[in-house]
């Protein structure tokens, strides 16, 4: 419905390629094996880097693709995921930056809504803005700053910088979340942010057109860990799960590292495992068995029962057919069709 085509990536890849795209921090969490010729290989820990390399090998700098794949990597207990987990995602390569960012965010929410997670919400930040502020306030230790913002710890922030103007701006970022007005208010504290103010204004207009702006919050402490992100990033939340079930963002920089200098790219991934957990917590009927109508038949009436069940399924009713064994609930098919519990006759 969105025009994306499916791709598949390899379970094992060259470690140096993955490390080059995703960065050293992520590379430490990858499970590694050695090839027969001594080359270091890695198990698939995420898919975006592989997709970027695949597109680069074909010299393609545009396209819409999606994937469903299992990944294996070390994860901290707070992520609520196993070391082997399933991930679904999509990548939009090409297009104008703000339109593509809006489409990917809307697609993420649309996909979750189709699953049954209709109340999903998104927090949006911007890695480029984070880097601009770090340079503006001469903060070289960007990783401690990122962690301080992510944890919203004023104490940790004061260990990163003692400059009062920096503390004012960064404390504002920690405390303020909302719509595009967050950028306008920040620009009153820090000069020269017109680019980002205009960008977020347009992003919200496009999200309004997609019908999902009400579920988007600007939270500039949203800074994803992958090295390759260089623009807008986002985390996705659903009710009943205390951590993001997914997220994504813009990674033009990685496309350049793989030789596609003019390529623009953004995408998202969600944890299928966490989505299943959220659906389970909401009482979702995964196999239909809990709400299925039992069609039970006496000897000699199996064909009649199958025909009756087929008619129900065409009407959208989930049902299963079994031989009658004295059950006290269900629909009994014999010479007549009756509701066992009430004795009410049912027309075929």
C-alpha positions as CSV (number, residue, x, y, z in Angstrom):
1,X,0.0,0.0,0.0
2,X,3.0,2.3,0.4
3,X,5.0,0.9,-2.6
4,X,7.8,-0.8,-0.7
5,X,9.4,-4.1,-1.9
6,X,10.9,-6.8,0.2
7,X,14.6,-7.6,0.4
8,X,16.6,-10.2,2.3
9,X,20.1,-9.9,3.7
10,X,22.6,-12.5,4.8
11,X,22.8,-13.9,8.3
12,X,26.6,-13.6,8.3
13,X,28.6,-10.6,7.0
14,X,32.1,-9.2,7.2
15,X,32.7,-7.7,10.6
16,X,34.7,-4.7,9.3
17,X,31.9,-3.7,7.0
18,X,29.3,-3.7,9.8
19,X,31.7,-1.9,12.2
20,X,32.4,0.7,9.6
21,X,28.7,1.5,9.1
22,X,27.3,1.1,12.6
23,X,30.3,2.2,14.6
24,X,32.5,0.7,17.3
25,X,29.9,0.9,20.1
26,X,27.5,-1.2,18.2
27,X,30.2,-3.5,16.9
28,X,31.1,-4.5,20.5
29,X,27.6,-6.1,20.9
30,X,27.8,-8.2,17.8
31,X,28.5,-12.0,18.0
32,X,31.6,-12.8,15.9
33,X,32.9,-15.9,14.3
34,X,36.1,-16.6,12.3
35,X,36.1,-17.9,8.7
36,X,38.3,-20.7,7.6
37,X,40.7,-18.2,6.0
38,X,41.0,-16.2,9.3
39,X,38.6,-13.4,8.3
40,X,36.4,-12.1,11.1
41,X,32.7,-12.4,10.4
42,X,29.7,-11.2,12.4
43,X,26.2,-12.5,12.9
44,X,23.5,-10.1,11.7
45,X,22.9,-7.7,14.5
46,X,20.9,-5.2,12.6
47,X,19.8,-4.7,9.0
48,X,20.2,-1.1,7.9
49,X,24.0,-1.3,7.4
50,X,23.5,-4.4,5.2
51,X,20.8,-2.7,3.2
52,X,23.0,0.4,2.6
53,X,25.9,-1.8,1.4
54,X,23.6,-3.8,-0.9
55,X,22.3,-0.6,-2.5
56,X,25.8,0.8,-2.9
57,X,27.0,-2.4,-4.6
58,X,24.2,-1.9,-7.1
59,X,24.9,1.8,-7.4
60,X,21.3,2.5,-6.5
61,X,20.5,5.8,-4.7
62,X,16.8,5.6,-4.5
63,X,14.1,3.1,-3.7
64,X,11.6,1.9,-1.0
65,X,12.4,-1.4,0.6
66,X,11.3,-3.4,3.6
67,X,12.5,-6.5,5.4
68,X,11.7,-9.0,8.2
69,X,14.7,-10.7,9.7
70,X,16.1,-12.3,12.8
71,X,19.0,-10.5,14.5
72,X,21.5,-11.8,17.0
73,X,23.4,-9.5,19.4
74,X,24.1,-8.8,23.0
75,X,21.4,-6.7,24.6
76,X,21.1,-5.3,28.1
77,X,18.3,-6.6,30.3
78,X,16.5,-3.2,30.3
79,X,15.7,-3.7,26.6
80,X,13.3,-6.5,27.4
81,X,14.5,-8.4,24.3
82,X,16.4,-11.7,23.9
83,X,19.8,-12.0,22.3
84,X,18.1,-13.5,19.2
85,X,15.1,-11.5,18.1
86,X,13.0,-10.7,15.1
87,X,13.0,-7.2,13.5
88,X,10.8,-5.7,10.8
89,X,11.7,-2.4,9.1
90,X,11.7,-0.3,6.0
91,X,14.2,2.0,4.3
92,X,13.4,5.0,2.1
93,X,16.3,5.9,-0.1
94,X,16.1,9.2,-2.1
95,X,13.4,11.9,-2.1
96,X,13.3,15.2,-0.4
97,X,14.5,15.1,3.2
98,X,11.5,16.3,5.2
99,X,8.9,14.5,3.0
100,X,10.9,11.2,3.4
101,X,11.2,11.7,7.2
102,X,7.5,12.3,7.5
103,X,6.6,9.3,5.4
104,X,8.8,6.9,7.4
105,X,7.3,8.1,10.7
106,X,3.8,7.8,9.3
107,X,4.6,4.4,7.9
108,X,5.9,3.2,11.3
109,X,2.7,4.2,13.0
110,X,0.6,2.8,10.1
111,X,2.4,-0.6,10.4
112,X,1.8,-0.8,14.1
113,X,-1.8,0.3,13.7
114,X,-2.3,-2.6,11.2
115,X,-0.9,-5.0,13.8
116,X,-3.4,-3.7,16.4
117,X,-1.2,-1.3,18.3
118,X,-3.4,1.7,17.5
119,X,-2.1,4.0,20.3
120,X,1.6,4.0,19.4
121,X,3.4,7.3,19.7
122,X,6.7,8.7,18.5
123,X,9.3,11.0,20.2
124,X,11.4,12.9,17.6
125,X,14.8,14.4,18.0
126,X,17.6,15.5,15.7
127,X,21.2,14.3,15.8
128,X,22.5,17.2,13.6
129,X,21.0,19.7,16.0
130,X,22.7,17.9,18.9
131,X,26.1,18.2,17.1
132,X,25.5,21.9,16.4
133,X,24.8,22.6,20.0
134,X,27.8,20.6,21.1
135,X,30.0,22.6,18.8
136,X,28.3,25.9,19.8
137,X,29.1,25.3,23.4
138,X,32.5,23.7,22.8
139,X,31.6,20.4,24.3
140,X,34.0,17.8,22.9
141,X,32.8,14.9,25.1
142,X,29.6,14.3,23.1
143,X,29.0,10.7,24.4
144,X,28.7,11.8,28.0
145,X,26.5,14.6,26.9
146,X,24.2,12.3,24.9
147,X,23.9,10.0,27.9
148,X,23.1,12.9,30.2
149,X,20.4,14.1,27.9
150,X,19.0,10.6,27.4
151,X,18.8,10.1,31.2
152,X,17.6,13.7,31.7
153,X,20.1,14.0,34.5
154,X,21.0,17.6,35.4
155,X,23.8,16.3,37.7
156,X,25.4,14.4,34.8
157,X,25.0,17.5,32.6
158,X,26.9,19.6,35.1
159,X,29.8,17.2,34.8
160,X,29.9,17.8,31.1
161,X,29.8,21.6,31.0
162,X,29.9,24.5,33.5
163,X,29.0,27.1,30.9
164,X,25.8,28.7,32.1
165,X,24.3,29.4,28.7
166,X,25.0,25.8,27.7
167,X,23.4,24.6,30.9
168,X,20.3,26.8,30.3
169,X,19.9,25.5,26.7
170,X,20.5,21.9,27.5
171,X,18.4,21.9,30.7
172,X,15.5,23.4,28.5
173,X,15.9,20.4,26.1
174,X,15.7,18.0,29.0
175,X,12.5,19.5,30.4
176,X,10.6,20.6,27.3
177,X,8.6,18.4,25.0
178,X,5.7,19.2,22.7
179,X,5.3,20.2,19.1
180,X,7.3,22.4,16.8
181,X,7.1,25.3,19.3
182,X,9.9,23.6,21.2
183,X,12.3,24.7,18.5
184,X,11.0,28.2,18.5
185,X,11.4,28.5,22.2
186,X,14.9,27.0,22.0
187,X,15.8,29.5,19.4
188,X,15.1,32.3,21.9
189,X,17.9,30.8,24.1
190,X,20.3,29.8,21.3
191,X,20.7,31.9,18.1
192,X,21.0,30.6,14.6
193,X,18.6,27.7,14.7
194,X,16.2,28.9,12.0
195,X,17.0,25.9,9.8
196,X,15.7,23.5,12.5
197,X,12.7,25.7,13.3
198,X,11.6,25.7,9.7
199,X,12.3,22.0,9.3
200,X,10.1,21.0,12.3
201,X,7.3,23.3,11.2
202,X,7.2,21.6,7.8
203,X,7.6,18.2,9.3
204,X,4.5,18.7,11.4
205,X,2.5,20.0,8.5
206,X,3.3,16.9,6.6
207,X,2.5,14.7,9.5
208,X,-0.8,16.5,9.8
209,X,-1.5,15.5,6.2
210,X,-0.6,11.9,7.1
211,X,-3.1,12.1,9.9
212,X,-0.7,11.3,12.7
213,X,0.7,14.6,14.0
214,X,-1.2,14.2,17.3
215,X,0.9,11.2,18.2
216,X,4.2,12.9,17.6
217,X,6.2,14.7,20.3
218,X,9.4,16.7,19.8
219,X,11.8,15.5,22.5
220,X,15.3,16.7,21.7
221,X,16.8,14.2,24.2
222,X,15.8,11.5,21.7
223,X,19.3,10.6,20.3
224,X,19.7,7.0,19.0
225,X,23.0,5.2,19.6
226,X,23.9,4.2,16.1
227,X,26.9,6.1,14.7
228,X,25.3,6.4,11.3
229,X,22.4,8.7,12.2
230,X,23.0,12.3,11.1
231,X,19.5,14.0,11.0
232,X,16.1,13.4,12.4
233,X,15.8,10.3,14.7
234,X,12.8,8.9,16.5
235,X,11.7,6.3,19.1
236,X,8.4,4.5,19.1
237,X,6.4,3.7,22.2
238,X,3.3,1.5,22.8
239,X,1.2,1.0,25.9
240,X,2.3,-1.6,28.3
241,X,6.0,-1.6,27.3
242,X,8.4,0.6,29.2
243,X,11.0,0.9,26.5
244,X,10.9,1.8,22.8
245,X,9.6,-1.0,20.6
246,X,11.5,0.5,17.7
247,X,12.7,3.6,16.1
248,X,14.7,5.0,13.2
249,X,16.0,8.0,11.5
250,X,18.1,9.6,8.8
251,X,21.5,8.1,7.8
252,X,22.8,9.9,4.7
253,X,26.3,9.8,6.2
254,X,26.5,6.0,6.0
255,X,25.4,6.0,2.4
256,X,28.3,8.3,1.6
257,X,30.7,6.0,3.4
258,X,29.6,3.2,1.1
259,X,30.2,5.4,-2.0
260,X,26.8,6.9,-2.7
261,X,27.8,10.5,-2.1
262,X,24.5,12.1,-3.1
263,X,22.1,9.5,-1.6
264,X,19.6,10.4,1.1
265,X,18.2,7.7,3.3
266,X,16.0,7.2,6.3
267,X,14.2,4.2,7.8
268,X,12.8,2.5,10.8
269,X,12.9,-0.9,12.5
270,X,10.6,-2.3,15.2
271,X,11.1,-5.3,17.4
272,X,8.6,-8.0,16.5
273,X,9.1,-9.6,19.9
274,X,8.2,-6.5,21.8
275,X,5.2,-5.9,19.6
276,X,4.0,-9.4,20.3
277,X,4.5,-8.8,24.0
278,X,2.4,-5.6,23.8
279,X,-0.3,-7.3,21.9
280,X,-0.4,-10.2,24.4
281,X,-0.7,-7.7,27.2
282,X,-3.6,-6.1,25.4
283,X,-5.4,-9.5,25.2
284,X,-4.9,-10.0,21.4
285,X,-6.1,-13.3,20.1
286,X,-3.1,-14.4,18.0
287,X,-4.4,-17.7,16.5
288,X,-8.1,-17.0,16.6
289,X,-8.7,-20.2,18.6
290,X,-9.9,-18.3,21.7
291,X,-12.7,-16.7,19.7
292,X,-13.3,-19.5,17.2
293,X,-16.7,-21.1,16.8
294,X,-16.6,-24.9,17.2
295,X,-18.5,-26.8,14.5
296,X,-19.0,-30.4,15.7
297,X,-20.5,-33.1,13.6
298,X,-22.0,-36.5,14.2
299,X,-21.1,-39.6,12.2
300,X,-22.1,-39.2,8.5
301,X,-22.3,-35.4,8.6
302,X,-18.7,-34.2,8.1
303,X,-19.3,-32.9,4.6
304,X,-22.3,-30.9,5.8
305,X,-20.2,-29.5,8.7
306,X,-17.4,-28.5,6.4
307,X,-19.8,-26.8,4.0
308,X,-21.4,-24.9,6.9
309,X,-18.0,-23.8,8.3
310,X,-17.0,-22.6,4.8
311,X,-20.1,-20.4,4.7
312,X,-19.3,-18.9,8.1
313,X,-15.7,-18.2,7.1
314,X,-16.9,-16.4,4.0
315,X,-18.8,-14.1,6.3
316,X,-15.6,-13.5,8.4
317,X,-16.4,-15.9,11.2
318,X,-13.4,-17.8,12.6
319,X,-14.4,-21.5,13.1
320,X,-12.9,-25.0,13.4
321,X,-14.5,-28.3,12.6
322,X,-14.2,-31.5,14.7
323,X,-16.0,-34.7,15.3
324,X,-18.6,-34.5,18.1
325,X,-17.5,-36.1,21.3
326,X,-20.1,-35.1,23.9
327,X,-19.0,-31.5,24.1
328,X,-21.4,-29.1,25.9
329,X,-20.6,-26.0,23.8
330,X,-20.5,-25.3,20.1
331,X,-22.6,-25.9,17.0
332,X,-23.7,-29.5,16.4
333,X,-24.3,-30.6,12.8
334,X,-26.4,-33.7,12.2
335,X,-29.8,-33.9,10.6
336,X,-30.3,-30.4,11.9
337,X,-27.8,-27.6,12.9
338,X,-28.2,-26.6,16.5
339,X,-26.5,-24.6,19.2
340,X,-25.5,-27.2,21.8
341,X,-25.7,-24.9,24.8
342,X,-29.1,-23.3,24.0
343,X,-30.7,-25.9,21.7
344,X,-31.5,-23.2,19.2
345,X,-31.8,-24.4,15.6
346,X,-29.6,-22.6,13.1
347,X,-30.3,-22.4,9.4
348,X,-27.6,-23.5,7.0
